[in-house]
Amino acid sequence: MNFAENLRRIRRMKDYTMKDLSNLTLIDEYTISLCEANLYDPTLSQIISLARTLKVSVSELIGEV
């Protein structure tokens, strides 16, 4: 799986909406939707923030595991 698929899958597993995730990470909801659609490559700081909020490793989030 790639980053977009992992982000969507993990977010749903944790029962977060895009709006929830946006509020917790301070990443715009539109940006999260673009990430999940594989239309935007997030910055490293955004990836780290998403991983911390979702309580997964960066490796798991980006699909290296």
C-alpha positions, -999 to 999 in steps of 0.1 A, spaced: 0 0 0 11 35 -6 9 66 17 -25 77 5 -41 42 10 -24 39 44 -35 73 56 -71 66 46 -71 31 61 -55 40 94 -76 72 98 -108 51 94 -95 23 117 -90 50 144 -125 63 137 -114 98 128 -131 120 102 -109 142 80 -122 171 101 -111 154 133 -77 147 119 -74 183 107 -83 197 141 -58 174 159 -29 180 135 -36 216 124 -33 203 88 -60 218 66 -89 193 59 -85 199 22 -48 190 23 -57 157 41 -83 150 14 -57 157 -13 -32 134 5 -58 106 6 -65 111 -31 -28 108 -38 -28 143 -53 -5 160 -28 28 149 -13 29 160 24 59 176 39 80 156 64 66 176 93 30 169 81 38 131 79 53 132 114 23 150 128 -1 126 111 18 96 124 19 109 160 -17 118 160 -27 84 145 -3 67 170 16 48 142 52 49 131 62 70 101 73 38 84 39 23 88 22 54 76 43 57 44 41 20 37 76 8 44 64 -19 69 
